[in-house]
Amino acid sequence: MEKIRVGLIGCGGRQRVNINALLQMEDVEIAALAEPIEERRISAADATGAKRIYKNHTELLDKESKDSLDALFISVEPTAHDDMELRAIEMGIPFMVEKPMTLDLDLADKIAAGIRKKNLITAVGFQDRYLDLIQMMKEEIPRHKAGGIIRGSWIGGIPGVWWWQKKSTCGGQLVEQNIHLLDGLRYLFGEPLSVYAVNATGIVEPGVDASPEYDTDDYSICLFRFKNNFTASLASGCYCKGIQPHNGLLVILNDIILDYRLRNNLIIKTKNKTVDIMRGNDQTFDLDRAFIDAVKTGDRSLVRSPYEDALKSLKVGFAANRSMETGEVIYFEEEE
Ligand SMILES: NC(=O)c1ccc[n+]([C@@H]2O[C@H](COP(=O)([O-])OP(=O)(O)OC[C@H]3O[C@@H](n4cnc5c(N)ncnc54)[C@H](O)[C@@H]3O)[C@@H](O)[C@H]2O)c1
């Protein structure tokens, strides 16, 4: 069997999840990896059996080529993207990149233009698009009268990675983490018409509850208007200590309620019936598999979140951040 030869850029927490998925695939070989932190580099080399090991993406991309690698998995801090995607495009190597793909929207536009020009296969790590529960919602919603309220939330504590503590290095919780639910809203309800957002700080004390550099939002709440009389609120919060509410999306239509509990279960309520469905698949495995299959077969329709589409979610996240700063409603241009 011809194996798809994968190169890894970054071997941090999230890439380990991709590695676990890739190691389960008999038709994939992790051939090369790049990681500046020695301990992570060695441990990823041990786990994957990769033969060609580099200290960073520049070394890897200098030494490798389209003849030695069929695909790249890029998983670095949001501010570390540098020229890795542009070089991959230049070399013609398809890539899967984690969200948020960068915090530099000009760079993201350049990357999207390069991908378009080369017609390159890409995927972004919006794992929830591959979740069976989200697919059930996507099929169920159009069967009912359009219009209603959606309440979304991702409220909890502060993730451990250093770069999460500063808004300038993570983009804020909405852009870094709750972008999953933001993207879910776009996936289920189409492009938003407008967003208004507020944020708050002062609950989390830097140096006490978080690192001394902590300056990101303790919480934010966005209000999105969509076509067809759908309106969604989306709350992000990282000020809770050891507790969290039910997070996810609550979709309230006139004859059905879809209560999606973040990556866990979906409670569907109608007048006479309530069903509770547990998550039945490993969505990161399915995302990575879809990307590998797209590379193998050339069938890009398998990828549910190519770079260009994911960039729309990123831009909506940044628009919400702008609304938090200015207090203004941001209106989006309607697509033809
Ligand atoms: N899809 C998801 O559900 C999901 C979940 C968690 C994190 N993420 C995203 O994945 C990305 C990585 O997050 P993480 O939690 O693994 O962070 P992390 O800090 O644990 O890992 C990032 C790694 O990238 C390495 N790196 C930095 N610059 C590099 C370079 N030039 N070449 C090679 N490696 C380099 C770092 O040394 C680090 O080990 C972030 O964008 C994050 O938002 C996605």
The ligand as a MOL file (V3000), in Angstrom:
LIG
                    3D

  0  0  0     0  0            999 V3000
M  V30 BEGIN CTAB
M  V30 COUNTS 44 48 0 0 0
M  V30 BEGIN ATOM
M  V30 1 N -8.5580 21.9720 16.7630 0
M  V30 2 C -8.6060 22.0000 18.0670 0
M  V30 3 O -9.5760 21.5680 18.6520 0
M  V30 4 C -7.4660 22.5750 18.8400 0
M  V30 5 C -7.3090 22.2420 20.2040 0
M  V30 6 C -6.2440 22.8040 20.9000 0
M  V30 7 C -5.3820 23.6800 20.2660 0
M  V30 8 N -5.5990 23.9900 18.9450 0 CHG=1
M  V30 9 C -4.7180 24.9240 18.2340 0
M  V30 10 O -3.5200 24.2420 17.9070 0
M  V30 11 C -2.4200 25.1640 17.9070 0
M  V30 12 C -1.3420 24.6490 18.8570 0
M  V30 13 O -1.8750 24.6150 20.1630 0
M  V30 14 P -1.1710 23.7660 21.3150 0
M  V30 15 O -2.0980 23.7790 22.4650 0
M  V30 16 O -0.6820 22.4820 20.7980 0 CHG=-1
M  V30 17 O 0.0790 24.7220 21.6360 0
M  V30 18 P 1.4960 24.3170 22.1950 0
M  V30 19 O 2.1220 25.5700 22.6620 0
M  V30 20 O 1.3410 23.1480 23.1290 0
M  V30 21 O 2.2500 23.7500 20.8980 0
M  V30 22 C 2.7380 24.5490 19.8590 0
M  V30 23 C 4.0930 23.9800 19.4630 0
M  V30 24 O 4.5560 24.6010 18.2640 0
M  V30 25 C 5.9580 24.6700 18.3540 0
M  V30 26 N 6.5080 25.6350 17.3760 0
M  V30 27 C 6.5050 26.9960 17.4740 0
M  V30 28 N 7.1080 27.5370 16.4010 0
M  V30 29 C 7.5120 26.5060 15.6160 0
M  V30 30 C 8.1950 26.4420 14.3770 0
M  V30 31 N 8.6320 27.5470 13.7450 0
M  V30 32 N 8.4570 25.2180 13.8300 0
M  V30 33 C 8.0310 24.1050 14.4620 0
M  V30 34 N 7.3730 24.1100 15.6470 0
M  V30 35 C 7.1180 25.2960 16.2170 0
M  V30 36 C 6.1850 25.0840 19.8130 0
M  V30 37 O 7.5250 24.8700 20.2450 0
M  V30 38 C 5.1740 24.2380 20.5340 0
M  V30 39 O 5.6990 22.9960 20.9820 0
M  V30 40 C -3.0120 26.5150 18.3310 0
M  V30 41 O -3.3260 27.2610 17.1800 0
M  V30 42 C -4.2970 26.1290 19.0410 0
M  V30 43 O -5.2730 27.1270 18.9720 0
M  V30 44 C -6.5920 23.4410 18.2340 0
M  V30 END ATOM
M  V30 BEGIN BOND
M  V30 1 1 1 2
M  V30 2 2 2 3
M  V30 3 1 2 4
M  V30 4 1 4 5
M  V30 5 2 4 44
M  V30 6 2 5 6
M  V30 7 1 6 7
M  V30 8 2 7 8
M  V30 9 1 8 9
M  V30 10 1 8 44
M  V30 11 1 9 10
M  V30 12 1 9 42
M  V30 13 1 10 11
M  V30 14 1 11 12
M  V30 15 1 11 40
M  V30 16 1 12 13
M  V30 17 1 13 14
M  V30 18 2 14 15
M  V30 19 1 14 16
M  V30 20 1 14 17
M  V30 21 1 17 18
M  V30 22 2 18 19
M  V30 23 1 18 20
M  V30 24 1 18 21
M  V30 25 1 21 22
M  V30 26 1 22 23
M  V30 27 1 23 24
M  V30 28 1 23 38
M  V30 29 1 24 25
M  V30 30 1 25 26
M  V30 31 1 25 36
M  V30 32 1 26 27
M  V30 33 1 26 35
M  V30 34 2 27 28
M  V30 35 1 28 29
M  V30 36 1 29 30
M  V30 37 2 29 35
M  V30 38 1 30 31
M  V30 39 2 30 32
M  V30 40 1 32 33
M  V30 41 2 33 34
M  V30 42 1 34 35
M  V30 43 1 36 37
M  V30 44 1 36 38
M  V30 45 1 38 39
M  V30 46 1 40 41
M  V30 47 1 40 42
M  V30 48 1 42 43
M  V30 END BOND
M  V30 END CTAB
M  END
